[in-house]
Structures are given as structure tokens and as C-alpha cells.
């Protein structure tokens, strides 16, 4: 492979990465905690976009339980967003990078 071909592949790869980043911003995942009493939505960039609470879960005498359920919902939503981002990036890098090349070190995993 000559330098021009390699540069062309890198340019193509960068365009695909940029497109995936745009798609990840539009992607939404939802996670639940407490049997659906707490619902957390995140985008593919691992940003929380909404939190919905069932009215029955709001008990002023048990704020600790509510905090725990919100934390669990957020952690689950971030995990789902991370998995979705990894799947999207894997689709882009398939066949473009040498085997075993890890994009995690570049902040692209």
C-alpha cells in the first residue's frame, strides 16, 4: 500500500468516525430501575437526556431509596449507551484497521 492509498483510507475512516459521532448523538437508550419506577434516557455519547420518576416512588421519608434507584438507573443507562457506541464504532472500523488495534486508547471505543 502506498502513502496516497493509506491517506485515502485514513480520510475515509475519519469521515465514517464523524458520521458515527453524529449518529451517537441522536441515538437514545433507556434503562429502568425499581421495576420501571425510575426511567433514565441517555444518548450514544453517554449523556443523560432525561430522568422520569413514578409518583409512587417519591417518599419524603425515604429519600435514600430514591437516590439509590436514580443512581442505578443512570449507571444502567450509561452502560447501555457505552455498549451501543462500541457496536457502532465496531461497524465503522471493521476491515479498516489491523487486527487487534484498540481504539480505546484514542478515546474512540
Beta strands, then each sheet from edge to edge (+ up, - down):
strand 1: 28-33
strand 2: 38-43
strand 3: 48-53
sheet 1: 1+ 2- 3+
end
